[in-house]
Amino acid sequence: MTTLQSFMTQHIPMIEETMYGEVKRLDIPKNLKEAMLYSLEAGGKRVRPLFVLAVLDLFNKTYKTGYTVGAALEMVHTYSLIHDDLPSMDNDDYRRGKLTNHKVFGEALAILAGDALNTLSFGVIARMPELTPQQKVELIHLFSEAAGAEGMVGGQVLDIEGEQKQLTLAELEQVHIHKTGALLRFGIEAGAILADATAEERSHLVDFAYHIGLAFQIKDDILDVEGTTEELGKTAGKDEASDKSTYPALLTLAGAKEKLIEHYEAALQALAQINKDAVVLEELTNYIVKRNK
Amino acid sequence: MTTLQSFMTQHIPMIEETMYGEVKRLDIPKNLKEAMLYSLEAGGKRVRPLFVLAVLDLFNKTYKTGYTVGAALEMVHTYSLIHDDLPSMDNDDYRRGKLTNHKVFGEALAILAGDALNTLSFGVIARMPELTPQQKVELIHLFSEAAGAEGMVGGQVLDIEGEQKQLTLAELEQVHIHKTGALLRFGIEAGAILADATAEERSHLVDFAYHIGLAFQIKDDILDVEGTTEELGKTAGKDEASDKSTYPALLTLAGAKEKLIEHYEAALQALAQINKDAVVLEELTNYIVKRNK
């Protein structure tokens, strides 16, 4: 078992337990709780919370705060998928091999379950007993930026607008820096805040986050071309069928792979600037670049 | 001009300016900004922020923090209206006499504009320079509860579920305590936090919030029966046409008016327990009970 595999085996159940626990303890309508839990429990790679924990590991810190912040982060990621899958957005029936939220619970409840997860995530951080009020405020400030109009939601808007035209490489990067990159970056910066990293260490981590965020998306685009629907748990080849601007479409498949390697190497270089044992973050970087789903 | 009228004339423009300013300063896609501003600028009574300010007034405090917290609160109220109006929810074409957000910008952008306002509201509070980190964390914690599954969003789910059956009076109260009451209560408690009210003062204010929240909703139900579409800026008589559980439907119109007076008097009684000049809060209470839109 690699270091990353044992890291995942150790931490993913803790992240998930924390996340489910935050929803299960709520005194709320049964339907709403079921809809929220349905999408949280639908699996996924838990990459964003893993980054929080991998940064804590880099600084040799305990993991507990990372479970909670990671759970809040995964809630926001999950709400964004619920809303993205809606008929008026991507209109997807399946996600991770399971019916999408609105196919099971109806559109109204899917929208509200997403809204509830979004809102809950901020409360989860505000209630953390281990942090100082200053740390919580800094986390919530960054989280709101990363998740909102200036981050993920803005990226989603750019993505929708981009569907109607051919994007340049710079425009495509803007989509992904916001849509995927912002939440990944928040996970990495949150880890740095929880670990009391120095300003210099944090700036190397932000640099790392930039490259790994783009690498993540380029890999997703490549998988859409090369992967199978069965492996991906979602329809493969959808990008090409919908004439979507992607890295392979703009750069050819070989060009996209080259770009992926560039960002992969730049990410590892940024990490190397921090003189610490970064084995988990390095293996997580490898995993993102080499995964087949 | 009554005290309340001059209070509104003084403060509503400041609340609105603060709210618009928070969105205008964002570096985000043009469409998204327009969609967010469209609904914020669509007017409304600004009752929730006015409560924040009226509580500050009760304690003779300066108003500046109330503008910001009130703006965040009105953003959440506005996002909830955008999502409520969607075709899969209430399917409304008009709100406050203007086309609803999705009729102008399309469903996808309306959903995302709502998401962005929800997320932004927490960042707005986290960034307030005048407050201690402790105050911000307490506000965000309460705000998340009031706006989320345990509050407004949960109330919306109860409301949707209630459409398919005849509710009891107790069930109807639960809908409104969550759907309308939770955010009003947050506004009133936020005012108490900003004003450094004592625990006892705050508990009288929470009691006040309970009664004024229900009074607000009962009045809405009565207006739906007695008001005209022109006055209301939305379709009158919609509740009866859709066979919805309302106070007039459960108690008769006369019974609903009696219930309204009960809560009105209980609200004023709670206020009287705080030995301060509550003229603005009293007039705001009168306004809610006697308004014709």
Interface residues (C-beta under 8 A of the other chain):
Chain A: V23 L26 D27 I28 P29 N31 L32 K33 M36 Y79 H83 L86 S88 M89 G106 E107 A108 L109 I111 L112 G114 D115 A116 N118 T119 L120 F122 G123 A126 R127 T132 P133 Q134 K136 V137 I140 H141 F143 S144 E145 A147 G148 A149 E150 V153 G154 Q156 V157 L158 I160 E161
Chain B: V23 L26 D27 I28 P29 N31 L32 K33 M36 Y79 H83 L86 S88 M89 G106 E107 A108 L109 I111 L112 G114 D115 A116 N118 T119 L120 F122 G123 A126 R127 T132 P133 Q134 K136 V137 I140 H141 F143 S144 E145 A147 G148 A149 E150 V153 G154 Q156 V157 L158 I160 E161
